[in-house]
């Protein structure tokens, strides 16, 4: 049992597992922030512009509940036992997903740009090919050391 615990400690102390845990925690927190951004900041003005529509309460009753409708909110419909199709919540989820996807895309784009800047530019060539014998010769050579052909300067 002690060996199993030691192996588990070794596994947990690896950098990748810790990085994954930190990424998961930050991702969860970011998801909550984006959900609040969509529900509390973005959707209310859109709903107001569309005639005071609350997207979180857009639904279709598929089956009436114990108490007959009309139901004005998803909560009241579910409380009555009605089966609902909550397309407003689905719209909110799609907008949340698009914002998260955009943020992840921007992060990946920044990381890719940083990695490209780290890469050194290709070194200038130091050799060229003899057009007569096709061997590699120094770039400044005016005569091929292999076939003794005179090379024209390009």
C-alpha positions, 0 to 999 in steps of 0.5 A: 500500500505504501508503494502505491501511495509513493507512486501516486505522490510521484504522479501528482508531483509531475509538472503536467498533472499540476499544469492540467489541474491549474488549467482546469480550475482556471477554465472553470472560473473563466466559464463562470465569468463568461456565463455571467457575462452572457446572462447578466450583461449581453443578453439583457440589452439584446432582450430589451431591443427585441421587446423585453424578451428574457432569453432564459425564459424562452421555452415551449411546453411539450406536455402540460404539468399537473397544474394547467398553464399558461406558464410564464417562466421555465421555473413555474412550468417545471414546478407544475411538472410540465415538460419543456423545451428550453430553447432560450437557455440553449441560445445563452449556452451557444453565445457562452460557447462562442465567447469562450471559443473566441477567447481560447482562439485569441490565447492560442493565436498569441502563443503561436505568435510568441513561438514564431518570434522565438524561432531564429531566422534561417541562416544564410547559405554557405554553399552553392551547387556547381552547375556542371558537376552538381557538387556543393562548393563554397558560396564565394568560389569562382572555380569548382574545386571538383571539376575545375569549371569556371563559375559565373557570378550571379 
